[in-house]
Amino acid sequence: MTGGQAKRRTRTPAPRYPTVVNQLFALSPSLTHRYPTVVNQLFSLFSCRLLDGGPPRPVCPDPWDGGTCVEDRAAVGLYWSQDLDQRCYR
């Protein structure tokens, strides 16, 4: 080294790589603003539908025989919109 001064070596900090969760958190505002239909589709995966929410109606397999009529209330409640055989629990 010239001039009598030694050059000091400085240690460069290790680069910080964000985790996937941090990246998604940082991207979420731009995704919801730019792609609202994609976000709506993602949230619709978890949506539930109310089936048979109204008053019960008589269902008659044989309309000429009154003894076959029953009240149609077998599917009352919330069901998952992707599979209507799966009940939703809230």
ABEGO torsion letter per residue (X at the ends): XBGGBBBBBBBBBBBBBBBAAAAAAAAAAAAAAABAAAAAAAAAAABBBBBGABBBBBBBABAABAAABBBBAAABEBBBAABAABBBBX
